[in-house]
Amino acid sequence: EITSALPLVSIVNPCGGGVPFVAPDEERPGAQGVEYLRGRGHERILFLSYPLRSWAMQARETGYADGMTARGLEPSILTDVTGDTLAAEVKRYRPTAIFCHNDWLALSAIRLLTSQGYRVPHDISVMGIDDSKSFVELCPDITTLAYPSEAVAGKAVDLLNGGRHEGHVGEFRLVERATVSDA
């Protein structure tokens, strides 16, 4: 009962119960990553995600799959990423690029690929999503789509102060670094 009088806003995942939800369009970066990698000549783009089925994960996978299909390309999504599963999917699908749900997964993919003798980006390009400041301090080389955290935070504050909810907030921004090359 104490919290019933407090204003609430949900970010990252919708929580229901009439609580306003603030997030960017999470399908858009899935398609945006495909668009960017296709523009660099990649046609076999593997998408890596997690087994967890959160709203954002499903939306990014949908955006990726729709982006691939719209360009006449065959989508491939791997949600159980280990050295063995990634090696098997790379052998089967033969990607020239790997697009990951987030930068942490991109770093994991780079490490797994490197341990299997692949050179990033010479053999396989790798791209992530997020561009968080703490991650960039640890690993500054990953090409990514920057999450619009300032726009999300600003809208959350606006809603807490009585503003209106109007749908998706902010746009993901491409940040080109060293892990993507032309196919």
Secondary structure as UniProt FT lines:
FT   HELIX           3..5
FT   STRAND          10..11
FT   TURN            17..18
FT   STRAND          21..22
FT   HELIX           27..39
FT   TURN            40..41
FT   STRAND          45..48
FT   HELIX           55..70
FT   TURN            71..72
FT   STRAND          76..78
FT   HELIX           83..93
FT   STRAND          97..100
FT   HELIX           103..115
FT   TURN            116..117
FT   TURN            120..123
FT   STRAND          125..130
FT   HELIX           133..138
FT   TURN            140..141
FT   STRAND          143..146
FT   HELIX           149..160
FT   TURN            161..162
FT   STRAND          173..175
//
